[in-house]
Amino acid sequence: MQDVVLAMLAKEPAHGYELRSRMREALGPLGNEMNAGQIYVTLARLAKAGLVTSQHDDGLPDRPDRRVYVLTPAGQERVAAWLAEVSWPKPDLAEFHLKLVAAARARLADPVALVDAQRREILRRLRDAQRAALTEADPVAGLLLEGVVLRLRADLEWLDACERTWTGRK
């Protein structure tokens, strides 16, 4: 969640409410389950870690005063590192989806390039799992390896769908 919030701030400074709205929009129906307080807790942790700063923003007459959050140079470095990360599989596909959305909106990276990097990593892991499955003599251990191979193939199919969607948005 922290990396997603940082990436959402990379485009421009924002209020906590604006960040929550951006994330809910990016997640579609899954965003309705997001806890509103989670954004503010995350922002407080990021500020404590020195990755964001905030400034008081006088509200409009019909709105309360708010805090505007801005990335620090350390926060910008962390966003760059997060976008370059290709660890997989992650249990939360929504995080990768948000990485693509944040990268595209803030023009931090080409979403299709991020998909390609993930695909290369998954293909590497798939090769390793298939080799291990071929040499595994124990059928019980082989079952786990088969599950890993099937999961990685499904992840590749999902990345293909991501690529089709983001290629059409260029």
Secondary structure, 3 states (H helix, E strand, C coil): CHHHHHHHHHHCCECHHHHHHHHHHHHHHHHHHCCHHHHHHHHHHHHHCCCEEEEEECCCCCCCCEEEEEECHHHHHHHHHHHHCCCCCCCCHHHHHHHHHHHHHCCCCCHHHHHHHHHHHHHHHHHHHHHHHHHCCCHHHHHHHHHHHHHHHHHHHHHHHHHHHHHHCC
